[in-house]
């Protein structure tokens, strides 16, 4: 399964129900994938073509009308997986009164590069 499927599943098990996928390159393949899947009960996944060259901020701006009325939303590149307690993240965000909060995950590599090995 594509990584976007896994990301949606991670959000869905934590109570998220509405997903807007801002697509660009190969967006038609993503739309076909989304349409062909059975999503968990109550989960809605919608693809929105935001253009080939649009940067992240521009994609979110193009979703503004669809996000109207939402108090909070999460944005992800959906290019990696991390075990994040999203409710705790949103509680942290709310407690700090910030406009935005960001999570960063340092990947743990399975193998170290040759240059990182100590020499004898």
C-alpha positions in Angstrom: 0.0 0.0 0.0 1.2 3.5 -0.7 2.5 5.5 2.3 -0.5 7.9 2.2 -2.8 4.9 3.0 -0.7 4.2 6.1 -0.7 7.9 7.2 -4.5 8.1 6.8 -4.8 4.9 8.9 -2.6 6.4 11.7 -4.8 9.5 11.8 -8.0 7.5 11.6 -7.3 5.3 14.6 -6.7 8.5 16.6 -10.1 9.8 15.7 -9.5 11.9 12.6 -12.3 11.5 10.0 -11.8 14.1 7.2 -8.8 14.1 4.9 -8.0 16.5 2.1 -5.2 15.4 -0.1 -3.6 18.3 -1.9 -2.4 16.7 -5.1 -0.1 17.8 -7.9 2.2 15.5 -9.8 0.5 12.2 -10.7 -2.6 13.4 -8.8 -4.8 11.3 -11.1 -3.2 8.1 -9.8 -3.8 9.2 -6.2 -7.4 10.0 -7.0 -7.9 6.6 -8.6 -6.3 5.0 -5.5 -8.5 6.9 -3.1 -11.7 6.1 -5.1 -10.8 2.3 -5.2 -10.2 2.0 -1.4 -12.6 1.1 1.4 -11.8 3.5 4.2 -12.6 3.0 7.9 -16.2 3.8 8.8 -16.9 7.5 8.9 -13.6 8.4 7.1 -13.8 10.7 4.1 -10.9 11.2 1.8 -11.0 13.9 -0.9 -8.4 14.8 -3.5 -7.9 18.4 -4.4 -5.7 19.3 -7.4 -3.5 22.1 -6.3 -1.2 22.2 -9.3 2.2 20.8 -10.3 4.4 23.7 -9.2 2.5 24.9 -6.0 4.6 25.0 -2.9 3.3 23.8 0.5 2.0 27.1 1.7 0.2 27.7 -1.6 -1.4 24.2 -1.4 -2.8 25.0 2.1 -4.0 28.4 0.9 -5.8 26.6 -2.0 -7.5 24.4 0.6 -8.6 27.4 2.6 -12.2 27.4 1.4 -12.6 23.7 2.2 -11.1 24.3 5.6 -13.5 27.2 6.4 -15.2 26.6 9.7 -12.5 24.2 11.0 -10.9 25.3 14.2 -7.8 23.2 13.8 -6.3 21.1 11.1 -3.2 19.0 10.7 -0.9 19.1 7.6 1.5 16.4 6.7 3.7 15.7 3.7 2.6 12.0 4.0 6.0 10.9 3.1 6.9 9.1 6.3 5.5 7.4 9.3 6.0 8.2 13.0 4.3 7.1 16.2 3.0 10.4 17.3 0.1 10.9 19.9 -1.8 13.4 17.8 -4.3 14.2 20.6 -1.4 15.1 22.9 0.2 17.2 20.1 -3.1 19.1 19.7 -3.4 19.5 23.5 0.1 20.9 23.5 -0.7 23.2 20.7 -3.9 24.5 22.4 -2.1 25.0 25.7 0.5 27.3 24.1 -1.8 29.5 22.1 0.5 29.4 19.0 -0.7 29.9 15.5 1.0 26.7 14.4 2.9 23.8 16.0 5.3 21.5 14.2 6.6 18.0 14.9 10.0 16.8 13.7 11.1 13.2 13.9 14.7 12.3 13.7 14.8 9.0 11.7 16.6 6.1 13.1 18.6 4.5 10.4 18.8 0.7 10.2 22.4 0.8 8.9 25.1 3.4 9.5 27.0 4.8 6.5 30.5 3.6 5.9 31.9 7.1 6.8 30.2 6.9 10.2 32.0 3.7 11.2 34.9 4.1 13.6 38.2 3.3 12.0 40.6 0.7 13.5 
